Amino acid sequence: MKATKAYLCFASVILFLLPFEASLFRARPALAQKQKAAVPRKESRPASPAQSRSGESDSASRSETRGNFDEERKNTTGAAMLTDKAQVTGLRFLSWNGYTRIMLDLSQETKYEVRRLKEDPAKGMPPRIYVDVMGARLALISKEPVPVEDGLLRQVRLGQYSADVVRVVLDMNSLRDYKSFLVADPYRLVIDVYGQRAEASAVKEVAKTPTADGRRGVAKVNIPSSPAPATSGLRKVVLDPGHGGKDPGAIGAGGIAEKDIVLSIAKKLAAKLRKDLRVDVVLTRKDDRFVALEDRTALANAENADLFISLHMNASENTEAKGIETYYLDNTTDEAAIRLAARENSTSRRNISDLQFILSDMTQNMKLEDSITLAHRLQGSLVGAMAKTMDDVRDLGVKKALFHVLVGARMPSVLVEMFFITNRSEGRAMSRESYQDAMVEALFEGIQKYGQSNLVARTL
């Protein structure tokens, strides 16, 4: 009986305490939430590119360079949210004779908008261009304006316009035209601006990237030599040996690299053009170094070249694939051309579609017929001449594709695929001096024929 009473007493105590225990367990999350909420949230104030000018009439110009941006609050999930945003990590520009190319380095693909603000002489306001990079964060150590002062572009200003938008403002001295495009892997936003050509010649490149010690890029100035009078109708040719440096291009039998073969051929071709055609020749690279695709056409534009020829060797998973083909910039649905462009662009097949809008650019369309003519002249000479030194030279024809390296070129431009490096016989042949010399002769002949036909056309 006593045992029963003791048991009942114990059970009563347990039942009495259960509501308090349950309440205690329920209170723990609430307590944790209160502690989490009590943690102060960090505040950040991005630096402003510059103070907004007074008296600007339109809303875009009034807001383009706010002196004080709204304060942004980061909660405890802020770090995770930042990983979803593109980072603007660098700024470079290349300027020359009424043409400037601005390049923004991005951590990933993102959307952007470009707007032009017309000049207002009554208020002394020059023309401006502003670019809004959506879903982005400014990751530059220094956010000070970048002076350009090339006669066309005065300066570039960058700032965190809002929590999700990086705004880039181009303060122009004058402006005739502009265009922009995105280059992938790694992503770069390229903005070309054009003005009236100046008399003086000077090229200046400045890089502004985040470094450990915060040092700014150093300007480099190059003044090219004046070309001798041309006898072929051509004044200046830019040759582009594909790939280079960290980018070896395709690899053939025995480890031969595309970058080495095309550089050797480009150097020999440049020497022959200078000697026999009295043409000024510029190489996009003279040694084994990496040059970004957009910098290659920028150099051709800056040099005001008559022709831009990019030299490559083809590659295929099918080691029996062989032949020569020449490309010009245009849209295509040919799957093989799309795959080739993706390889040469060092990007995915999906990103090829990003270039399609460039086809509406009037300047490129004006040069399209000349590019097609140049491609046919080169292709015909290459196949005819190489067939005299090699067996079974296959003519793969003149084709069109969306190559990054040709985008934005303001002169006739083509990309030549000189045999397949992945084909054992063609790869080995092109690694030999004698076959490289034959290729140089063939390329020279094609350029000469184009120049002569172009000269005749201008005198008709």
ChimeraX attribute file (.defattr): number of C-alpha atoms within 10 A of each C-alpha:
attribute: neighborCount
match mode: 1-to-1
recipient: residues
	/A:1	6
	/A:2	7
	/A:3	8
	/A:4	9
	/A:5	10
	/A:6	11
	/A:7	11
	/A:8	12
	/A:9	11
	/A:10	12
	/A:11	11
	/A:12	11
	/A:13	10
	/A:14	11
	/A:15	10
	/A:16	11
	/A:17	10
	/A:18	11
	/A:19	10
	/A:20	11
	/A:21	11
	/A:22	10
	/A:23	10
	/A:24	11
	/A:25	10
	/A:26	11
	/A:27	11
	/A:28	11
	/A:29	11
	/A:30	11
	/A:31	11
	/A:32	11
	/A:33	10
	/A:34	11
	/A:35	10
	/A:36	11
	/A:37	12
	/A:38	9
	/A:39	10
	/A:40	10
	/A:41	12
	/A:42	11
	/A:43	10
	/A:44	12
	/A:45	12
	/A:46	18
	/A:47	18
	/A:48	20
	/A:49	24
	/A:50	18
	/A:51	11
	/A:52	16
	/A:53	14
	/A:54	9
	/A:55	10
	/A:56	14
	/A:57	10
	/A:58	9
	/A:59	8
	/A:60	13
	/A:61	20
	/A:62	14
	/A:63	14
	/A:64	24
	/A:65	24
	/A:66	19
	/A:67	14
	/A:68	15
	/A:69	18
	/A:70	14
	/A:71	12
	/A:72	13
	/A:73	12
	/A:74	15
	/A:75	14
	/A:76	13
	/A:77	8
	/A:78	12
	/A:79	10
	/A:80	9
	/A:81	11
	/A:82	15
	/A:83	10
	/A:84	12
	/A:85	19
	/A:86	25
	/A:87	22
	/A:88	24
	/A:89	18
	/A:90	20
	/A:91	22
	/A:92	17
	/A:93	23
	/A:94	23
	/A:95	27
	/A:96	25
	/A:97	22
	/A:98	21
	/A:99	27
	/A:100	27
	/A:101	25
	/A:102	22
	/A:103	23
	/A:104	21
	/A:105	20
	/A:106	26
	/A:107	18
	/A:108	16
	/A:109	20
	/A:110	16
	/A:111	12
	/A:112	18
	/A:113	11
	/A:114	16
	/A:115	12
	/A:116	17
	/A:117	14
	/A:118	13
	/A:119	16
	/A:120	12
	/A:121	9
	/A:122	6
	/A:123	11
	/A:124	8
	/A:125	17
	/A:126	16
	/A:127	19
	/A:128	19
	/A:129	21
	/A:130	22
	/A:131	21
	/A:132	21
	/A:133	26
	/A:134	18
	/A:135	19
	/A:136	28
	/A:137	27
	/A:138	25
	/A:139	18
	/A:140	19
	/A:141	17
	/A:142	17
	/A:143	18
	/A:144	15
	/A:145	17
	/A:146	21
	/A:147	13
	/A:148	22
	/A:149	14
	/A:150	21
	/A:151	19
	/A:152	25
	/A:153	25
	/A:154	16
	/A:155	16
	/A:156	22
	/A:157	20
	/A:158	27
	/A:159	26
	/A:160	26
	/A:161	26
	/A:162	17
	/A:163	16
	/A:164	17
	/A:165	20
	/A:166	24
	/A:167	26
	/A:168	23
	/A:169	24
	/A:170	23
	/A:171	22
	/A:172	23
	/A:173	18
	/A:174	19
	/A:175	22
	/A:176	12
	/A:177	12
	/A:178	16
	/A:179	14
	/A:180	19
	/A:181	20
	/A:182	21
	/A:183	25
	/A:184	18
	/A:185	14
	/A:186	13
	/A:187	18
	/A:188	24
	/A:189	23
	/A:190	20
	/A:191	20
	/A:192	19
	/A:193	22
	/A:194	20
	/A:195	19
	/A:196	14
	/A:197	13
	/A:198	14
	/A:199	8
	/A:200	9
	/A:201	14
	/A:202	17
	/A:203	21
	/A:204	18
	/A:205	19
	/A:206	20
	/A:207	19
	/A:208	22
	/A:209	21
	/A:210	18
	/A:211	13
	/A:212	7
	/A:213	7
	/A:214	12
	/A:215	12
	/A:216	15
	/A:217	15
	/A:218	11
	/A:219	13
	/A:220	12
	/A:221	11
	/A:222	10
	/A:223	10
	/A:224	12
	/A:225	7
	/A:226	9
	/A:227	13
	/A:228	13
	/A:229	13
	/A:230	15
	/A:231	15
	/A:232	20
	/A:233	20
	/A:234	22
	/A:235	21
	/A:236	24
	/A:237	24
	/A:238	26
	/A:239	23
	/A:240	27
	/A:241	28
	/A:242	30
	/A:243	28
	/A:244	22
	/A:245	13
	/A:246	11
	/A:247	16
	/A:248	17
	/A:249	21
	/A:250	21
	/A:251	17
	/A:252	22
	/A:253	15
	/A:254	9
	/A:255	8
	/A:256	18
	/A:257	21
	/A:258	29
	/A:259	26
	/A:260	19
	/A:261	23
	/A:262	25
	/A:263	25
	/A:264	18
	/A:265	22
	/A:266	27
	/A:267	19
	/A:268	16
	/A:269	22
	/A:270	20
	/A:271	15
	/A:272	17
	/A:273	21
	/A:274	17
	/A:275	11
	/A:276	12
	/A:277	21
	/A:278	19
	/A:279	23
	/A:280	23
	/A:281	22
	/A:282	21
	/A:283	21
	/A:284	24
	/A:285	19
	/A:286	14
	/A:287	15
	/A:288	16
	/A:289	15
	/A:290	15
	/A:291	18
	/A:292	15
	/A:293	21
	/A:294	22
	/A:295	17
	/A:296	26
	/A:297	26
	/A:298	27
	/A:299	23
	/A:300	27
	/A:301	24
	/A:302	23
	/A:303	20
	/A:304	19
	/A:305	21
	/A:306	18
	/A:307	26
	/A:308	28
	/A:309	29
	/A:310	25
	/A:311	23
	/A:312	27
	/A:313	27
	/A:314	26
	/A:315	24
	/A:316	15
	/A:317	8
	/A:318	9
	/A:319	15
	/A:320	12
	/A:321	17
	/A:322	25
	/A:323	18
	/A:324	22
	/A:325	26
	/A:326	28
	/A:327	27
	/A:328	27
	/A:329	27
	/A:330	19
	/A:331	19
	/A:332	14
	/A:333	9
	/A:334	11
	/A:335	11
	/A:336	11
	/A:337	18
	/A:338	22
	/A:339	18
	/A:340	18
	/A:341	22
	/A:342	20
	/A:343	17
	/A:344	22
	/A:345	21
	/A:346	17
	/A:347	18
	/A:348	14
	/A:349	15
	/A:350	10
	/A:351	16
	/A:352	21
	/A:353	11
	/A:354	14
	/A:355	17
	/A:356	15
	/A:357	11
	/A:358	19
	/A:359	17
	/A:360	9
	/A:361	12
	/A:362	10
	/A:363	13
	/A:364	22
	/A:365	16
	/A:366	13
	/A:367	15
	/A:368	19
	/A:369	13
	/A:370	19
	/A:371	24
	/A:372	20
	/A:373	18
	/A:374	25
	/A:375	28
	/A:376	22
	/A:377	22
	/A:378	26
	/A:379	25
	/A:380	20
	/A:381	20
	/A:382	27
	/A:383	22
	/A:384	14
	/A:385	18
	/A:386	19
	/A:387	14
	/A:388	11
	/A:389	13
	/A:390	14
	/A:391	10
	/A:392	11
	/A:393	19
	/A:394	15
	/A:395	18
	/A:396	15
	/A:397	15
	/A:398	20
	/A:399	18
	/A:400	21
	/A:401	26
	/A:402	27
	/A:403	25
	/A:404	25
	/A:405	27
	/A:406	27
	/A:407	23
	/A:408	25
	/A:409	25
	/A:410	22
	/A:411	23
	/A:412	24
	/A:413	29
	/A:414	29
	/A:415	25
	/A:416	23
	/A:417	21
	/A:418	24
	/A:419	25
	/A:420	27
	/A:421	30
	/A:422	25
	/A:423	22
	/A:424	16
	/A:425	17
	/A:426	24
	/A:427	26
	/A:428	17
	/A:429	16
	/A:430	24
	/A:431	19
	/A:432	11
	/A:433	13
	/A:434	12
	/A:435	18
	/A:436	20
	/A:437	16
	/A:438	19
	/A:439	23
	/A:440	22
	/A:441	18
	/A:442	22
	/A:443	25
	/A:444	21
	/A:445	19
	/A:446	21
	/A:447	22
	/A:448	21
	/A:449	17
	/A:450	22
	/A:451	23
	/A:452	15
	/A:453	14
	/A:454	17
	/A:455	15
	/A:456	12
	/A:457	10
	/A:458	9
	/A:459	6
	/A:460	5
